[in-house]
Amino acid sequence: MRLTREKVIQLSHQIASAIEALDEMEIFDELNTVRQAIVKTLTDLLLEEEKIEAGVRQHITSQKRTIPEGSEEWDILYKKYYADALRKLGIALNPPPRA
């Protein structure tokens, strides 16, 4: 996981506080329950991101010829395969501009 557990918890506090401050939303649960759900969601997303990254790295290393990590070609392939993996999940890296 790229973020430490402490950072995830810190983010959950900030997100929960931001949600609580919204006039458009009313929270019926305890704020700590909401925060715990945020921690679980963030943790699940980070684990999924790790799986995607591992798959992308495996895809690059499975090429017919060796592509050294850190090279321009490796970086281009990494970005392409990563974007493709996210697109398969329905996540767009560059969403279209809002009208």
Secondary structure as a PSIPRED ss2 file (coil, helix, strand):
# PSIPRED VFORMAT (PSIPRED V4.0)

   1 M C   1.000  0.000  0.000
   2 R C   1.000  0.000  0.000
   3 L C   1.000  0.000  0.000
   4 T C   1.000  0.000  0.000
   5 R H   0.000  1.000  0.000
   6 E H   0.000  1.000  0.000
   7 K H   0.000  1.000  0.000
   8 V H   0.000  1.000  0.000
   9 I H   0.000  1.000  0.000
  10 Q H   0.000  1.000  0.000
  11 L H   0.000  1.000  0.000
  12 S H   0.000  1.000  0.000
  13 H H   0.000  1.000  0.000
  14 Q H   0.000  1.000  0.000
  15 I H   0.000  1.000  0.000
  16 A H   0.000  1.000  0.000
  17 S H   0.000  1.000  0.000
  18 A H   0.000  1.000  0.000
  19 I H   0.000  1.000  0.000
  20 E H   0.000  1.000  0.000
  21 A H   0.000  1.000  0.000
  22 L C   1.000  0.000  0.000
  23 D C   1.000  0.000  0.000
  24 E C   1.000  0.000  0.000
  25 M C   1.000  0.000  0.000
  26 E C   1.000  0.000  0.000
  27 I C   1.000  0.000  0.000
  28 F C   1.000  0.000  0.000
  29 D C   1.000  0.000  0.000
  30 E C   1.000  0.000  0.000
  31 L H   0.000  1.000  0.000
  32 N H   0.000  1.000  0.000
  33 T H   0.000  1.000  0.000
  34 V H   0.000  1.000  0.000
  35 R H   0.000  1.000  0.000
  36 Q H   0.000  1.000  0.000
  37 A H   0.000  1.000  0.000
  38 I H   0.000  1.000  0.000
  39 V H   0.000  1.000  0.000
  40 K H   0.000  1.000  0.000
  41 T H   0.000  1.000  0.000
  42 L H   0.000  1.000  0.000
  43 T H   0.000  1.000  0.000
  44 D H   0.000  1.000  0.000
  45 L H   0.000  1.000  0.000
  46 L H   0.000  1.000  0.000
  47 L H   0.000  1.000  0.000
  48 E H   0.000  1.000  0.000
  49 E H   0.000  1.000  0.000
  50 E H   0.000  1.000  0.000
  51 K H   0.000  1.000  0.000
  52 I H   0.000  1.000  0.000
  53 E H   0.000  1.000  0.000
  54 A H   0.000  1.000  0.000
  55 G H   0.000  1.000  0.000
  56 V H   0.000  1.000  0.000
  57 R H   0.000  1.000  0.000
  58 Q H   0.000  1.000  0.000
  59 H H   0.000  1.000  0.000
  60 I H   0.000  1.000  0.000
  61 T H   0.000  1.000  0.000
  62 S C   1.000  0.000  0.000
  63 Q C   1.000  0.000  0.000
  64 K C   1.000  0.000  0.000
  65 R C   1.000  0.000  0.000
  66 T C   1.000  0.000  0.000
  67 I C   1.000  0.000  0.000
  68 P C   1.000  0.000  0.000
  69 E C   1.000  0.000  0.000
  70 G C   1.000  0.000  0.000
  71 S C   1.000  0.000  0.000
  72 E H   0.000  1.000  0.000
  73 E H   0.000  1.000  0.000
  74 W H   0.000  1.000  0.000
  75 D H   0.000  1.000  0.000
  76 I H   0.000  1.000  0.000
  77 L H   0.000  1.000  0.000
  78 Y H   0.000  1.000  0.000
  79 K H   0.000  1.000  0.000
  80 K H   0.000  1.000  0.000
  81 Y H   0.000  1.000  0.000
  82 Y H   0.000  1.000  0.000
  83 A H   0.000  1.000  0.000
  84 D H   0.000  1.000  0.000
  85 A H   0.000  1.000  0.000
  86 L H   0.000  1.000  0.000
  87 R H   0.000  1.000  0.000
  88 K H   0.000  1.000  0.000
  89 L C   1.000  0.000  0.000
  90 G C   1.000  0.000  0.000
  91 I C   1.000  0.000  0.000
  92 A C   1.000  0.000  0.000
  93 L C   1.000  0.000  0.000
  94 N C   1.000  0.000  0.000
  95 P C   1.000  0.000  0.000
  96 P C   1.000  0.000  0.000
  97 P C   1.000  0.000  0.000
  98 R C   1.000  0.000  0.000
  99 A C   1.000  0.000  0.000
